[in-house]
Amino acid sequence: MPKVTPQDILADIEFELMQGVIASDELGRGVVALRQYQNKIRNEIFKTAQLSSTQRDILNRQFRLNDMLITLIQEMVLVIQATQQDIRRIRGVAESPILSTPKPCTAAGSEQYDIGDSLLKEIDSAIKPDALWVDIPPYYNSLPLIGWFITRLRMFLHRLAAFYVHRLADKQSPINRTFADALLTLVQLCREQQAQIATLETTVALLQAQQPSSTENAHNAHRH
Amino acid sequence: MTTDNITFSVIVSTLDRANSLATLLHSLEHQSYPYFEVIVVVGPTQDNTLEILRKYDSRIKVVHCPTANLSQSRNIGLLAARGDVVAFIDDDAIPCHRWLEQLARLFQNSSLDATGGAVYTIHPNHSTIQHRLGIASCLAEQVDVLPSRIDSLMILGRGTQWLERMMGTNMAFRREPLIKVGGFDEFYQYIAEETDLVFRMINAGMEVHPVKEAVVYHVPASSRNRTVFTHQGRWWLRSRSRIYFAIKNGKAAGEPARAIIWQSLRALGAHGLWYIRLVRARQLSLSRFFYLAAMEIVNGIDAAWHGLFTSRQLLNSKLIDNEPYPQSIHQYQNAQSHFQPSIDPINGNSSSIVLSTPPLRICLLSNTYPPLQYDGIGRHTSLLARGLFELGHTVHVITHGDRERVVFYDGAFVHQIPYALSRYERYKGMVNLYHALNRSHAIYNQVRRLILNDGIQVVDSPLWLFEGLVTAISGLLPVVVHLQTGLRQTSEINHDSNLTLDLMGEMEKMLLERAAFLIPNTFSTVAAIQKAYNILLTPERYRVVPHGIIPVGDEAIRSCDPRRISDKWTILYVGRLEKRKGINDLFQAIPQVLKQVPQARFVIAGADNSYHDGFQTETGMDYPTYFARHYSAYQSHVTFLGSVSDEKLADLYQSCDLFVAPSRYESFGLIYLEAMNYAKPVVGCRTGGVPEVVDDGVTGRLVEPGTPSALAAAIVSLLNSPKQLREMGLAGRQRLLERFTYTQMARQFAEIYQKVIADFNACAKDPTEV
């Protein structure tokens, strides 16, 4: 466990308090405004328009649907909380002294901060469109009489789910590709910088090697 | 207050529950929102309800309902109401302090037509969340408690139309729309009338939006329809309402006939199966079974007939009092309302003290608390809560529980909350710190809810496990910290040291620094805290308030006869068997005492803690075994009782001649007070806060800690003088009554809270203050 100070804990507590404020206040206010707007419209329509019972029923159902959607948005707070949780984890990792303290460079030679070719290959294979596709596992139900029906029903439902998952995967693939490209660019940049550091370190080492002899020469000259 | 243009009519339907009604009316005096009238609709009562109502004179509108029909009663109340909003609450419930204030804020939204809040059953033996974000279908299926709104979007039963519903004991409607939709359907005598109303309002395009807060605390009371918490009741009224509801609303929602029939049969069938189970368990006689079955069938047919073939004329009740009501509300609260003491919602007791200032609303924190298992802090907090309640204040306690619930226990609303390990992942490796931080955060969240619902003004936290730290850092409310032994002190005494304990000690220090005020139990604690935490406590930051206990009645006192020549002296030790409590010193002193007073007998009560204090590691045995091995000659004179119940402990105190507890450190030492309570002289050590409790030479004897010979000498000298035993015992009892009762303790705490709240409010109002 890396060294933790009371100030770290205090900072974390203040961070958590701040997280709570964002979720409850900002988003909450927006959703309330949306709900108010919908109520206003609803009132106007039901109070002023001459509607048949069928029209009223349809509109009512539509408004209820909207209500449900607003409710859904309200519950997106949960999603935000989950995201906040991720932020906490990332923040925890970033602030971990082990990871955040840069390793000192030594004159003996530069350490290679490389994420490795194998990992790059893994990323490359993971972002292929078919990597997101879902296989449908074979399934058989051995119940007498209704077994075949359950099997078919289950396969049908699997296929239906897979159909939508694959459509989603098609949309997700370009996004992943973009991320991977950005990552590869960063890796390339990192490698270039490391090469530059290595060159600079070599130069420094050469200069340091020359320094004692030049000092000695100056000393001799002073004697004379 | 920004919501003062909305007026409320609080409608209470009541029938033969006079005591519960009196409690409710008393609690309404404390509402933070003053713009409301109270309308009590009295059914065909046979108890002293009217007598109670007469005490309120013109402050309450009393109207009468000729039948025992809840819907009709509510409609009559509605007709008498003059407020913009009508709020319904049952006569066996009490609202939270800011109930109407919250409802008023919601009704600021001009589109909102109806709302309602959560309902908690707070009976000590049956506590639960009774209703929160509940939903119901057009076929009378319902789910009463949901964790979040998103759960209401799922279809959970056969019905296709599901709506959010309120519970009858906590619902509010804008008056005009409610009249417009026809009020409550009076076919429902009991159950489902509120849900039916919500369906009609929604289908008329009105906005109904229940909320999670605006809490009402429910203490279910028996009525004509049921004997509470038993199987006795007119349960056919439930199935009658459900069948009628399913037919009426199922038809309107276009449900197929088979679904409605199925649901109706299910309502009857569920009751039938329940009755059969009761008969098999011999809780229901066969004749009663047939009677119930017949009533179910008759009422089922009646409900089906009315649901299918009758069209009900709604709001057909008439005000039978013919009283010309004014067009505006007559406010319920008067000048004295805010000075009324807090009330016990379970039995209706309240303090007889006349308050000169409004009662405080205090939140105490304690990791453990009765009625669940509790420790020393839980016990102290419980006594403090009881004392504060007796002084007229409202007390909320936040404690740990395996599920969320609220119990009213011995003067306090006890909020048992679990905590999720959802934050501070970074400290997962330091388990104790990780748990303590998450718990402190869960407490902070509960404090926020209590501010919203109950308007708490101050939080009191123990130093131990820094429970109030997150609240103190948030600056929401002033946090007062009462000081006993801190974790860092315990670590030092036990020679424990690791990174987690160090950090937890630092967190305690942070709480000390952030606290609005400190309340140590002795001056010795102040010195010890300053030393342990390397912190300077200036006198204006703290005030010493000693612990207090409940004094027993004089009849429980059995002081020593001064002329007694006893063949058996009983010396009692109470406390955990561990090094800090000086049990080893007592073991060494026992042989010395017995050499001089062979008729002495030692009774040792308390759990063995040899595993945790390292004694087992050192010796390979627990304390009783150790004594048996090393002092076998004296074994017949010593009895180890282990952990004992409170009743047994009281017996032990009562029957002993001398109490001894040679603790090497005690920040206070409640055990000495307990012995003094029974007029017993005590022998202890001159350490920590003990000299502030025991007056050496007057109420007992004190020796230097870790000196068995001096301990033995003190015991022997007292046993040789029965007169001294008696005098010291009585002096101890007198000292307790003068300085160490729980009411004295609570009074001093209340004075501090008052000052802290005033300072906090002054700071909050002063914009120049940070």
Interface residues (C-beta under 8 A of the other chain):
Chain A: M1 V4 P6 D8 I9 L10 D12 I13 E14 E16 L17 G20 R35 Q36 N39 K40 R42 N43 I45 F46 R56 L59 N60 F63 R64 M68 T71 L72 Q74 E75 L78 Q85 R88 R89 G92 E95 S96
Chain B: N109 S111 L112 S148 R149 I150 S152 L153 I202 N203 A204 G205 E207 H209 S422 R423 Y424 E425 R426 Y427 G429 M430 L433 L437 H441 Y444 N445 L469 V470 I473 S474 L499 L503 E506 M507 K509 M510
